[in-house]
Amino acid sequence: MVYAHEFQGELTTDICDRTRELSSVGDDLVTLGTGSKPTEEVDLKSKLQNPIIHTMYIWVPLIILFMLSAFFIRKRTKS
């Protein structure tokens, strides 16, 4: 089950969301009830964000940290 929220006009999820495998959401399904059929069909494929953007949030800080570490280690060994 995916719990998404709207952020800047886009549906998104993050690590703090409650998204879990369907086999472990019994209590959630009881709380949500039987639901109802959708009143219209929508195509959200165009709304999905590019996965590269999500990985940038991980890789860019790691690369910056690596570069800063290398700079300070190099500076320290020259001194």
C-alpha positions as semicolon CSV with decimal commas, in nm:
position;residue;x (nm);y (nm);z (nm)
1;M;0,000;0,000;0,000
2;V;0,142;0,335;-0,103
3;Y;0,078;0,645;0,105
4;A;0,160;0,944;-0,113
5;H;0,124;1,313;-0,042
6;E;0,115;1,620;-0,259
7;F;0,429;1,830;-0,272
8;Q;0,453;2,128;-0,506
9;G;0,162;1,998;-0,712
10;E;0,306;1,646;-0,749
11;L;0,226;1,318;-0,576
12;T;0,533;1,191;-0,399
13;T;0,649;0,952;-0,127
14;D;0,953;0,951;0,096
15;I;1,123;0,735;0,352
16;C;0,901;0,862;0,635
17;D;0,575;0,763;0,465
18;R;0,381;0,463;0,586
19;T;0,417;0,273;0,256
20;R;0,433;-0,102;0,325
21;E;0,368;-0,438;0,162
22;L;0,000;-0,521;0,128
23;S;0,044;-0,832;0,343
24;S;0,125;-0,616;0,647
25;V;-0,144;-0,347;0,626
26;G;-0,439;-0,534;0,776
27;D;-0,516;-0,268;1,038
28;D;-0,497;0,006;0,777
29;L;-0,742;-0,175;0,550
30;V;-0,986;-0,218;0,840
31;T;-0,962;0,154;0,918
32;L;-1,008;0,255;0,553
33;G;-1,308;0,027;0,509
34;T;-1,444;-0,110;0,183
35;G;-1,408;0,215;-0,009
36;S;-1,593;0,299;-0,327
37;K;-1,534;0,264;-0,698
38;P;-1,357;0,556;-0,867
39;T;-1,587;0,804;-1,038
40;E;-1,339;0,879;-1,317
41;E;-1,036;0,720;-1,475
42;V;-0,710;0,914;-1,447
43;D;-0,366;0,864;-1,597
44;L;-0,093;0,957;-1,348
45;K;0,202;0,834;-1,555
46;S;0,280;1,188;-1,665
47;K;0,275;1,301;-1,300
48;L;0,537;1,051;-1,182
49;Q;0,875;1,203;-1,116
50;N;1,185;1,084;-1,291
51;P;1,371;0,834;-1,064
52;I;1,698;1,010;-1,146
53;I;1,575;1,315;-0,956
54;H;1,513;1,102;-0,646
55;T;1,859;0,945;-0,662
56;M;2,017;1,290;-0,698
57;Y;1,906;1,368;-0,343
58;I;2,128;1,081;-0,231
59;W;2,423;1,096;-0,470
60;V;2,489;1,471;-0,487
61;P;2,547;1,510;-0,110
62;L;2,761;1,195;-0,105
63;I;2,977;1,321;-0,391
64;I;3,016;1,660;-0,222
65;L;3,110;1,490;0,107
66;F;3,365;1,270;-0,073
67;M;3,520;1,569;-0,250
68;L;3,544;1,771;0,072
69;S;3,699;1,475;0,255
70;A;3,955;1,424;-0,021
71;F;4,039;1,796;-0,019
72;F;4,097;1,810;0,357
73;I;4,294;1,485;0,363
74;R;4,515;1,609;0,079
75;K;4,561;1,947;0,248
76;R;4,647;1,776;0,578
77;T;4,910;1,546;0,423
78;K;5,084;1,840;0,249
79;S;5,122;2,031;0,575
